[in-house]
Amino acid sequence: MSKAPRATAAQPALTAATIAMGLSAGLYFAFDVSVMPGLDRADDETYASAMNHINEAIENGFFGLVFFGAFLATGVAGGQLQRIGRRTAARWTWAALALYTAAVVLTMKINVPLNKRLAAGRTAAELAELRAKFKNTWVPSNAARTVACTAALICLGRALASSRH
C-alpha cells in the first residue's frame, strides 16, 4: 500500500469525530452562555418546567448520533491511526477520547441524575430546594463538559494536522 492511501485511511473517522466533537462542545457551551443564564431569570416552576422540556426534547436520534458518534468515531480513528503508524495523530486522538470520556461520565453520573431529580419536584417548596441543589452542581458540571469537549476538539484538530505528515 502506498503512503498516500495509508495516510488517508483514518480521515473519514477522524473527520466525523472532529465534527461530532465540535457539535458536542457547542451544545454544552450554548447551555453555559445562554440557556442556563436565561433560565436563571425565571421562577422555580418555569425553570424546572423548561429544563424538563429541554431534557425530553434532547432525547432524539440526532442527539444520540452525535453523543455516541463522537465516542465511537474518535475510538475508531485512534485505532486506525495507530494501525497505520501515525503515532502522533493517534496520541492526540486517544487524548481526545479520554477527554470526551470524562464528559460522558459527568453526563451520566451528575447531569442526568440531577435532571431526573429536578423532574420529580412537585410542590413549590420542593422546586425551590431542588433548583438550588440542581443549579449549584449541574452548572459547574456542564462547564467542565464544555472544557473537556473543547479540549478534545483541539486534540482532534491536532490529530488531523499531524495525520497528514
DRENLOMI-19460 format. One record per residue: residue in three letters; x, y, z of N, C-alpha, C in turn. Coordinates in pm, 1 decimal. Layout:
<sites>
<"ALA", <X, Y, Z>, <X, Y, Z>, <X, Y, Z>> ...
</sites>
This chain:
<sites>
<"MET", <84.9, -117.8, 0.0>, <0.0, 0.0, 0.0>, <88.9, 123.4, 0.0>> <"SER", <59.3, 217.6, -86.1>, <140.7, 338.8, -91.4>, <112.2, 426.4, 29.1>> <"LYS", <200.4, 522.9, 50.6>, <188.9, 609.4, 166.3>, <63.7, 695.6, 162.6>> <"ALA", <23.8, 745.9, 48.1>, <-93.7, 833.6, 39.6>, <-221.5, 764.1, 83.3>> <"PRO", <-253.6, 644.0, 30.9>, <-374.7, 577.8, 78.0>, <-368.9, 543.7, 227.2>> <"ARG", <-252.5, 503.9, 275.3>, <-239.8, 474.9, 418.4>, <-267.6, 598.4, 500.8>> <"ALA", <-217.8, 712.3, 455.8>, <-234.7, 836.8, 531.1>, <-380.4, 879.9, 535.7>> <"THR", <-457.6, 846.1, 433.4>, <-596.6, 889.4, 429.1>, <-694.4, 786.1, 484.8>> <"ALA", <-646.0, 668.6, 523.2>, <-734.3, 561.6, 570.4>, <-816.1, 602.5, 692.3>> <"ALA", <-758.8, 681.6, 778.8>, <-826.7, 721.0, 902.3>, <-904.2, 851.9, 888.2>> <"GLN", <-891.9, 917.8, 774.6>, <-952.2, 1051.1, 760.1>, <-1104.3, 1054.8, 778.0>> <"PRO", <-1181.3, 961.5, 722.1>, <-1327.0, 970.2, 742.4>, <-1367.5, 962.7, 889.8>> <"ALA", <-1310.8, 868.2, 963.4>, <-1344.6, 855.2, 1105.3>, <-1295.2, 976.4, 1184.0>> <"LEU", <-1175.9, 1022.6, 1151.7>, <-1119.3, 1138.0, 1222.4>, <-1200.3, 1264.2, 1193.3>> <"THR", <-1243.0, 1280.1, 1070.6>, <-1326.2, 1395.4, 1034.8>, <-1461.6, 1387.6, 1104.5>> <"ALA", <-1523.3, 1269.9, 1104.0>, <-1652.0, 1251.4, 1172.4>, <-1638.1, 1278.6, 1321.9>> <"ALA", <-1530.2, 1231.0, 1381.5>, <-1506.3, 1254.3, 1524.4>, <-1493.4, 1403.6, 1552.9>> <"THR", <-1420.7, 1473.4, 1467.7>, <-1399.2, 1616.6, 1487.0>, <-1530.1, 1694.5, 1475.1>> <"ILE", <-1610.6, 1660.3, 1377.8>, <-1740.0, 1727.5, 1361.0>, <-1829.7, 1699.6, 1481.2>> <"ALA", <-1841.1, 1574.0, 1520.2>, <-1925.9, 1538.2, 1634.1>, <-1877.0, 1604.5, 1762.7>> <"MET", <-1745.6, 1611.5, 1779.5>, <-1690.5, 1673.9, 1899.8>, <-1719.3, 1823.3, 1900.6>> <"GLY", <-1707.6, 1886.3, 1784.7>, <-1738.6, 2028.8, 1775.3>, <-1884.8, 2056.2, 1807.2>> <"LEU", <-1972.7, 1969.9, 1758.6>, <-2115.5, 1985.5, 1789.8>, <-2140.9, 1966.6, 1939.0>> <"SER", <-2074.7, 1870.5, 2000.4>, <-2091.0, 1847.2, 2144.1>, <-2039.8, 1965.9, 2225.1>> <"ALA", <-1921.4, 2013.1, 2191.9>, <-1866.4, 2128.7, 2263.1>, <-1958.9, 2249.7, 2247.4>> <"GLY", <-2011.2, 2268.9, 2127.9>, <-2101.4, 2381.3, 2103.2>, <-2230.9, 2370.6, 2180.7>> <"LEU", <-2284.2, 2250.1, 2191.1>, <-2407.0, 2230.2, 2268.4>, <-2384.6, 2267.1, 2414.8>> <"TYR", <-2280.1, 2213.3, 2474.5>, <-2253.0, 2242.9, 2615.5>, <-2223.6, 2391.1, 2634.9>> <"PHE", <-2151.1, 2450.8, 2542.7>, <-2121.4, 2594.4, 2550.2>, <-2249.0, 2677.5, 2544.7>> <"ALA", <-2342.8, 2638.1, 2457.6>, <-2469.9, 2711.0, 2447.5>, <-2543.8, 2709.1, 2581.3>> <"PHE", <-2539.1, 2597.0, 2651.5>, <-2600.7, 2592.0, 2784.0>, <-2528.8, 2686.1, 2879.9>> <"ASP", <-2395.3, 2690.5, 2873.3>, <-2317.5, 2776.4, 2962.6>, <-2349.4, 2924.6, 2944.8>> <"VAL", <-2361.7, 2967.4, 2820.9>, <-2368.6, 3111.1, 2794.4>, <-2508.5, 3163.9, 2764.9>> <"SER", <-2605.6, 3074.9, 2741.8>, <-2738.3, 3127.0, 2709.7>, <-2851.3, 3054.4, 2781.1>> <"VAL", <-2857.3, 2923.7, 2770.0>, <-2971.0, 2850.1, 2825.9>, <-2978.2, 2866.4, 2977.8>> <"MET", <-2873.1, 2833.6, 3048.1>, <-2878.1, 2839.1, 3193.8>, <-2888.0, 2982.8, 3246.5>> <"PRO", <-2812.6, 3079.4, 3192.2>, <-2833.9, 3217.3, 3238.1>, <-2976.4, 3267.3, 3209.7>> <"GLY", <-3032.4, 3225.1, 3097.9>, <-3169.7, 3263.8, 3066.9>, <-3268.7, 3201.6, 3163.7>> <"LEU", <-3252.3, 3073.2, 3190.6>, <-3341.9, 3005.7, 3284.9>, <-3326.5, 3060.9, 3426.2>> <"ASP", <-3207.8, 3106.7, 3459.7>, <-3182.9, 3159.4, 3593.1>, <-3270.1, 3282.3, 3622.1>> <"ARG", <-3318.3, 3346.0, 3518.3>, <-3404.0, 3464.1, 3534.5>, <-3549.6, 3427.8, 3559.2>> <"ALA", <-3582.0, 3299.3, 3548.6>, <-3720.4, 3253.2, 3562.1>, <-3750.1, 3211.4, 3706.5>> <"ASP", <-3879.7, 3200.7, 3738.4>, <-3919.7, 3149.1, 3869.3>, <-3893.5, 2998.2, 3873.2>> <"ASP", <-3904.1, 2940.2, 3992.1>, <-3870.5, 2798.8, 4012.7>, <-3952.3, 2705.4, 3924.3>> <"GLU", <-4081.5, 2729.7, 3915.2>, <-4167.5, 2641.3, 3836.2>, <-4131.1, 2648.2, 3687.5>> <"THR", <-4107.7, 2767.3, 3636.8>, <-4070.2, 2783.8, 3496.2>, <-3933.6, 2720.9, 3469.3>> <"TYR", <-3840.0, 2743.4, 3561.3>, <-3705.3, 2685.8, 3550.0>, <-3714.0, 2533.7, 3537.0>> <"ALA", <-3784.8, 2469.6, 3630.4>, <-3795.5, 2323.4, 3629.8>, <-3870.4, 2274.9, 3506.5>> <"SER", <-3977.8, 2341.8, 3471.5>, <-4056.0, 2301.1, 3355.2>, <-3974.0, 2312.1, 3226.8>> <"ALA", <-3904.0, 2422.7, 3210.4>, <-3822.6, 2441.5, 3090.0>, <-3712.0, 2336.9, 3081.7>> <"MET", <-3642.9, 2310.5, 3192.5>, <-3537.0, 2208.7, 3190.9>, <-3595.7, 2071.9, 3157.5>> <"ASN", <-3711.9, 2041.3, 3211.4>, <-3775.1, 1912.8, 3181.2>, <-3808.8, 1902.6, 3032.9>> <"HIS", <-3861.2, 2010.1, 2975.9>, <-3892.8, 2008.7, 2832.4>, <-3766.3, 1994.7, 2747.7>> <"ILE", <-3660.8, 2063.7, 2786.5>, <-3533.0, 2053.7, 2715.0>, <-3480.5, 1910.5, 2722.0>> <"ASN", <-3484.4, 1851.6, 2842.4>, <-3432.8, 1715.5, 2860.0>, <-3514.4, 1612.1, 2784.3>> <"GLU", <-3644.0, 1633.9, 2773.0>, <-3726.9, 1544.3, 2692.9>, <-3696.2, 1561.5, 2543.9>> <"ALA", <-3682.3, 1686.7, 2501.5>, <-3658.9, 1715.3, 2359.2>, <-3523.3, 1665.4, 2310.6>> <"ILE", <-3423.2, 1668.3, 2398.9>, <-3288.1, 1632.3, 2355.0>, <-3272.6, 1481.8, 2333.7>> <"GLU", <-3364.7, 1404.4, 2387.6>, <-3359.1, 1259.3, 2368.0>, <-3416.2, 1224.4, 2230.9>> <"ASN", <-3334.6, 1248.0, 2129.1>, <-3375.0, 1220.3, 1991.5>, <-3260.1, 1154.4, 1917.2>> <"GLY", <-3288.4, 1103.9, 1801.2>, <-3189.4, 1030.2, 1724.0>, <-3068.2, 1112.5, 1683.6>> <"PHE", <-3089.7, 1236.9, 1647.3>, <-2976.3, 1318.8, 1604.3>, <-2881.3, 1344.2, 1720.7>> <"PHE", <-2937.1, 1378.2, 1838.4>, <-2851.1, 1397.6, 1954.8>, <-2777.7, 1268.0, 1987.9>> <"GLY", <-2849.0, 1154.9, 1985.3>, <-2786.1, 1026.2, 2013.8>, <-2672.8, 995.3, 1916.9>> <"LEU", <-2695.1, 1026.8, 1790.0>, <-2592.2, 1005.1, 1688.8>, <-2466.8, 1085.5, 1720.5>> <"VAL", <-2483.9, 1211.2, 1757.9>, <-2368.7, 1296.0, 1790.6>, <-2305.0, 1252.0, 1921.6>> <"PHE", <-2386.7, 1230.0, 2024.9>, <-2335.8, 1194.8, 2157.6>, <-2254.9, 1065.4, 2153.5>> <"PHE", <-2312.4, 960.0, 2096.2>, <-2242.1, 831.6, 2088.8>, <-2146.2, 826.5, 1970.1>> <"GLY", <-2179.3, 898.0, 1863.1>, <-2093.6, 901.6, 1745.1>, <-1958.2, 963.7, 1772.7>> <"ALA", <-1955.4, 1067.6, 1855.6>, <-1827.3, 1130.0, 1891.0>, <-1736.5, 1027.4, 1958.3>> <"PHE", <-1794.2, 950.6, 2047.3>, <-1717.9, 848.5, 2118.7>, <-1669.2, 739.6, 2023.3>> <"LEU", <-1761.1, 686.2, 1945.3>, <-1728.3, 577.1, 1853.9>, <-1629.0, 620.6, 1746.1>> <"ALA", <-1655.9, 733.1, 1680.3>, <-1567.5, 778.4, 1571.8>, <-1427.8, 810.9, 1623.2>> <"THR", <-1419.4, 868.0, 1742.9>, <-1288.0, 900.0, 1799.3>, <-1209.7, 772.1, 1827.9>> <"GLY", <-1276.8, 672.3, 1884.9>, <-1210.2, 544.0, 1911.1>, <-1166.5, 473.8, 1783.5>> <"VAL", <-1254.6, 473.3, 1683.3>, <-1220.4, 410.9, 1554.2>, <-1102.2, 483.6, 1490.9>> <"ALA", <-1106.2, 616.5, 1491.4>, <-996.2, 693.7, 1431.6>, <-864.4, 666.3, 1504.0>> <"GLY", <-868.3, 660.8, 1636.6>, <-746.8, 631.3, 1713.1>, <-688.8, 495.7, 1676.3>> <"GLY", <-775.9, 396.9, 1666.1>, <-730.1, 262.7, 1627.4>, <-672.3, 259.9, 1487.2>> <"GLN", <-738.8, 325.6, 1394.2>, <-689.4, 328.7, 1256.4>, <-555.9, 401.8, 1247.8>> <"LEU", <-545.7, 514.3, 1315.9>, <-420.1, 590.3, 1313.0>, <-305.6, 508.9, 1373.4>> <"GLN", <-334.1, 440.5, 1481.3>, <-232.9, 355.5, 1544.5>, <-189.9, 245.2, 1448.1>> <"ARG", <-287.5, 182.6, 1383.3>, <-260.8, 70.8, 1292.7>, <-177.3, 113.1, 1171.7>> <"ILE", <-199.2, 235.0, 1120.1>, <-123.4, 277.0, 1001.7>, <6.6, 349.7, 1037.9>> <"GLY", <38.7, 352.0, 1167.8>, <166.8, 407.4, 1209.5>, <170.2, 558.2, 1227.1>> <"ARG", <57.7, 621.2, 1235.4>, <51.4, 766.5, 1261.8>, <41.6, 787.4, 1412.5>> <"ARG", <154.2, 760.4, 1478.9>, <155.4, 757.6, 1625.7>, <122.8, 892.1, 1689.6>> <"THR", <174.4, 1000.0, 1636.5>, <146.3, 1131.3, 1694.7>, <-2.4, 1162.7, 1682.6>> <"ALA", <-56.8, 1141.1, 1565.1>, <-200.1, 1164.6, 1545.9>, <-282.5, 1071.9, 1635.4>> <"ALA", <-239.7, 948.4, 1649.2>, <-310.9, 853.3, 1735.4>, <-308.8, 901.2, 1880.7>> <"ARG", <-195.1, 950.9, 1927.7>, <-186.8, 1000.5, 2066.2>, <-282.5, 1116.9, 2088.4>> <"TRP", <-290.2, 1209.0, 1993.4>, <-385.6, 1320.3, 2005.3>, <-528.8, 1268.2, 2007.4>> <"THR", <-554.6, 1167.1, 1927.8>, <-689.4, 1109.9, 1922.4>, <-722.5, 1037.8, 2051.5>> <"TRP", <-627.0, 963.8, 2107.6>, <-651.6, 896.4, 2236.0>, <-673.3, 998.9, 2346.5>> <"ALA", <-601.3, 1109.7, 2340.7>, <-623.2, 1216.2, 2440.0>, <-765.4, 1272.5, 2426.3>> <"ALA", <-808.7, 1291.4, 2302.0>, <-945.7, 1339.6, 2278.6>, <-1047.6, 1240.5, 2333.1>> <"LEU", <-1022.3, 1112.9, 2312.7>, <-1114.3, 1010.5, 2362.0>, <-1120.8, 1012.3, 2515.2>> <"ALA", <-1007.0, 1029.2, 2580.0>, <-1005.8, 1036.1, 2726.7>, <-1084.1, 1158.2, 2775.8>> <"LEU", <-1064.2, 1271.1, 2710.4>, <-1137.0, 1392.5, 2749.1>, <-1286.9, 1377.8, 2726.1>> <"TYR", <-1324.3, 1319.7, 2613.4>, <-1466.1, 1301.7, 2585.6>, <-1527.2, 1199.5, 2681.7>> <"THR", <-1450.9, 1098.0, 2716.6>, <-1498.3, 1000.6, 2814.8>, <-1529.0, 1070.7, 2946.9>> <"ALA", <-1444.3, 1164.6, 2986.5>, <-1470.1, 1241.6, 3109.1>, <-1602.6, 1317.5, 3097.7>> <"ALA", <-1629.1, 1376.4, 2981.1>, <-1755.2, 1448.6, 2960.9>, <-1874.8, 1353.8, 2968.0>> <"VAL", <-1861.1, 1235.3, 2911.1>, <-1969.9, 1136.5, 2914.9>, <-1993.6, 1089.9, 3059.0>> <"VAL", <-1886.8, 1067.5, 3133.0>, <-1900.6, 1025.7, 3272.7>, <-1971.5, 1134.1, 3353.0>> <"LEU", <-1932.6, 1260.1, 3334.8>, <-2002.1, 1369.9, 3403.0>, <-2150.8, 1370.1, 3367.6>> <"THR", <-2180.0, 1351.2, 3240.8>, <-2318.7, 1349.0, 3195.8>, <-2397.3, 1240.3, 3266.8>> <"MET", <-2342.6, 1120.3, 3268.2>, <-2415.8, 1005.6, 3322.4>, <-2419.6, 1003.3, 3475.5>> <"LYS", <-2314.5, 1051.4, 3538.1>, <-2306.4, 1044.7, 3684.7>, <-2361.2, 1169.4, 3754.2>> <"ILE", <-2360.3, 1284.0, 3687.4>, <-2402.1, 1408.4, 3753.1>, <-2523.2, 1471.1, 3683.9>> <"ASN", <-2509.5, 1506.1, 3557.1>, <-2613.4, 1584.9, 3490.6>, <-2745.1, 1509.3, 3473.8>> <"VAL", <-2739.9, 1386.8, 3424.6>, <-2863.8, 1310.6, 3403.5>, <-2936.0, 1282.6, 3535.5>> <"PRO", <-2866.9, 1234.9, 3641.2>, <-2938.9, 1215.4, 3767.5>, <-2999.9, 1345.5, 3822.5>> <"LEU", <-2929.5, 1455.4, 3807.3>, <-2985.5, 1583.6, 3852.0>, <-3108.5, 1621.2, 3770.0>> <"ASN", <-3103.5, 1596.0, 3640.4>, <-3220.3, 1622.5, 3555.8>, <-3341.3, 1543.6, 3606.6>> <"LYS", <-3318.4, 1417.9, 3640.8>, <-3427.7, 1332.1, 3688.2>, <-3481.2, 1379.5, 3822.5>> <"ARG", <-3391.9, 1422.0, 3911.4>, <-3436.3, 1473.0, 4041.6>, <-3518.9, 1599.7, 4024.5>> <"LEU", <-3473.5, 1689.2, 3938.4>, <-3547.3, 1813.3, 3915.2>, <-3686.1, 1783.0, 3858.8>> <"ALA", <-3694.2, 1685.2, 3770.8>, <-3822.7, 1648.6, 3710.5>, <-3919.4, 1590.3, 3813.4>> <"ALA", <-3868.5, 1537.1, 3924.2>, <-3953.0, 1475.6, 4026.3>, <-4015.0, 1576.9, 4122.2>> <"GLY", <-3969.1, 1700.8, 4118.2>, <-4022.3, 1802.6, 4209.1>, <-4168.0, 1833.4, 4179.7>> <"ARG", <-4247.4, 1843.7, 4284.0>, <-4391.2, 1867.2, 4265.4>, <-4439.1, 1996.6, 4329.9>> <"THR", <-4401.4, 2020.8, 4453.4>, <-4452.3, 2138.2, 4523.5>, <-4357.2, 2256.2, 4505.0>> <"ALA", <-4406.5, 2374.6, 4534.4>, <-4323.8, 2495.7, 4522.7>, <-4201.3, 2486.7, 4612.7>> <"ALA", <-4218.8, 2434.9, 4733.7>, <-4105.7, 2421.0, 4826.4>, <-4003.2, 2321.3, 4772.5>> <"GLU", <-4051.8, 2209.4, 4718.3>, <-3961.0, 2110.7, 4659.3>, <-3883.7, 2170.9, 4542.3>> <"LEU", <-3954.1, 2242.5, 4455.7>, <-3888.5, 2300.8, 4337.9>, <-3781.1, 2401.0, 4377.3>> <"ALA", <-3807.6, 2482.9, 4478.4>, <-3707.6, 2582.0, 4522.3>, <-3582.3, 2512.3, 4573.5>> <"GLU", <-3601.6, 2408.6, 4654.5>, <-3487.6, 2334.5, 4708.8>, <-3413.5, 2259.1, 4597.9>> <"LEU", <-3489.3, 2190.7, 4511.0>, <-3428.4, 2115.8, 4401.3>, <-3352.5, 2207.6, 4306.4>> <"ARG", <-3410.7, 2323.0, 4277.7>, <-3345.1, 2416.8, 4186.1>, <-3210.1, 2460.2, 4240.5>> <"ALA", <-3206.0, 2496.0, 4368.0>, <-3079.9, 2541.4, 4427.6>, <-2973.7, 2431.9, 4420.6>> <"LYS", <-3011.1, 2308.8, 4457.6>, <-2915.6, 2196.7, 4452.4>, <-2876.1, 2166.9, 4308.2>> <"PHE", <-2975.4, 2168.8, 4220.8>, <-2953.1, 2140.5, 4079.1>, <-2852.4, 2238.1, 4021.0>> <"LYS", <-2883.2, 2365.0, 4032.2>, <-2802.1, 2469.6, 3969.7>, <-2659.4, 2472.8, 4024.7>> <"ASN", <-2643.5, 2451.0, 4155.1>, <-2510.4, 2458.5, 4215.7>, <-2419.6, 2342.5, 4176.8>> <"THR", <-2476.5, 2235.5, 4123.3>, <-2395.9, 2122.2, 4078.5>, <-2399.8, 2107.8, 3926.3>> <"TRP", <-2517.9, 2120.9, 3867.1>, <-2534.9, 2098.4, 3723.8>, <-2455.1, 2199.6, 3641.6>> <"VAL", <-2461.2, 2325.7, 3678.3>, <-2394.2, 2430.9, 3600.2>, <-2241.9, 2411.8, 3598.5>> <"PRO", <-2176.0, 2391.0, 3715.0>, <-2030.7, 2365.4, 3708.3>, <-1995.8, 2236.4, 3633.6>> <"SER", <-2079.5, 2133.6, 3648.8>, <-2054.1, 2009.3, 3576.3>, <-2064.3, 2033.1, 3425.7>> <"ASN", <-2162.3, 2110.8, 3384.4>, <-2174.2, 2141.3, 3241.3>, <-2054.0, 2221.1, 3192.2>> <"ALA", <-2007.9, 2314.8, 3273.4>, <-1888.6, 2391.5, 3234.6>, <-1768.8, 2298.5, 3216.6>> <"ALA", <-1757.7, 2198.4, 3303.8>, <-1649.1, 2100.5, 3290.0>, <-1665.9, 2018.9, 3161.7>> <"ARG", <-1791.3, 1984.8, 3126.1>, <-1815.0, 1913.6, 2999.8>, <-1774.6, 2001.1, 2881.5>> <"THR", <-1804.7, 2128.9, 2889.7>, <-1766.7, 2222.0, 2782.5>, <-1615.3, 2225.0, 2765.7>> <"VAL", <-1544.8, 2237.4, 2876.4>, <-1398.1, 2241.6, 2872.2>, <-1342.7, 2110.3, 2817.5>> <"ALA", <-1396.0, 1998.2, 2865.6>, <-1345.9, 1867.3, 2820.1>, <-1368.9, 1848.5, 2670.4>> <"CYS", <-1488.1, 1883.6, 2622.4>, <-1517.1, 1865.9, 2479.1>, <-1438.7, 1964.3, 2393.2>> <"THR", <-1419.3, 2085.7, 2442.6>, <-1340.2, 2183.0, 2367.3>, <-1194.7, 2137.9, 2359.9>> <"ALA", <-1141.3, 2089.3, 2471.0>, <-1004.2, 2036.9, 2470.7>, <-994.3, 1915.3, 2378.7>> <"ALA", <-1096.5, 1829.4, 2379.3>, <-1097.7, 1712.9, 2289.7>, <-1101.3, 1757.7, 2144.1>> <"LEU", <-1177.9, 1861.8, 2115.9>, <-1183.8, 1915.8, 1979.7>, <-1046.5, 1968.1, 1936.4>> <"ILE", <-978.3, 2036.0, 2025.4>, <-842.7, 2084.3, 1995.7>, <-750.4, 1965.6, 1967.5>> <"CYS", <-760.4, 1862.0, 2049.1>, <-678.1, 1741.4, 2026.7>, <-707.2, 1678.8, 1890.9>> <"LEU", <-834.8, 1672.2, 1854.3>, <-869.2, 1615.4, 1723.4>, <-818.3, 1703.9, 1609.7>> <"GLY", <-819.4, 1833.3, 1628.9>, <-760.7, 1922.8, 1528.9>, <-611.8, 1895.9, 1512.5>> <"ARG", <-545.2, 1875.8, 1624.1>, <-401.4, 1841.6, 1618.9>, <-381.6, 1706.3, 1550.7>> <"ALA", <-470.8, 1612.1, 1580.0>, <-461.8, 1480.4, 1514.3>, <-480.6, 1493.5, 1364.9>> <"LEU", <-578.3, 1573.4, 1322.2>, <-599.1, 1594.5, 1178.9>, <-474.5, 1653.5, 1113.7>> <"ALA", <-417.2, 1754.0, 1178.7>, <-298.4, 1818.5, 1122.7>, <-179.2, 1723.9, 1117.9>> <"SER", <-159.2, 1646.9, 1222.0>, <-41.7, 1559.4, 1225.7>, <-62.2, 1428.9, 1149.1>> <"SER", <-185.6, 1393.9, 1116.4>, <-208.8, 1269.5, 1043.9>, <-165.9, 1279.9, 898.2>> <"ARG", <-148.3, 1399.2, 849.6>, <-112.1, 1420.1, 709.8>, <38.8, 1427.5, 688.1>> <"HIS", <113.2, 1428.3, 794.8>, <260.5, 1439.1, 781.9>, <324.8, 1304.9, 791.7>> 
</sites>
